[in-house]
């Protein structure tokens, strides 16, 4: 189904994981995007971001707003599928099946803490490389070269909403990886810098509310939600 011109995959978390696992058998770099309503709204004013999201191989609803929109449009998506949960599941599977990972993004230092934390939790996990997300064009070439040499199965990219999706799209043909996925603030959660909402909030669709209390300065960005619902209702008409 399409929401504001962006096709969203009609998949549960476990179906999305299965689809992604099939990509590991194919040579090309597949793109996984995880938009919330805020990203879909930004894409309305940013044609490049819209085009990039339209090219995603798997595009899952990271926010409850997108799931609500799908219901309003009469094609209910099965569930909210967050980038964090997908990344977490890929790491668990990677530990089991020996997949390799590269992490790109996050503040210098924070990325190192995240890698340490993940390696502590999964001592056997193949983390082949990582780099923080504040690099210039010269460093970018070196990073792309490193990714190509290391050939990670998974490349997680956390460069902030929009930037990470465009970066993946622009470099997808230059990268020797099966799956490149934009994961937003997930690195900060794995590094222990930001707390994910308790399961109660996640299950009741109120994770945004918990986040608002933790990071009140985000309220302006969250104001996108009512406008998003209005736009979706216009699409319905
Ligand atoms: N980030 C980065 N490089 C940038 C901008 C952001 O590595 O140029 C990282 C930032 O450190 C954070 C993540 O991207 O770990 C998500 O950033 P933010 O929460 O600002 O973005 P959102 O995805 O919520 O828009």
Boltz pocket constraint, residues with backbone or C-beta under 6 A from the ligand:
constraints:
  - pocket:
      binder: B
      contacts: [[A, 105], [A, 106], [A, 107], [A, 132], [A, 133], [A, 134], [A, 158], [A, 159], [A, 160], [A, 161], [A, 163], [A, 184], [A, 185], [A, 186], [A, 187], [A, 188]]
      max_distance: 6.0
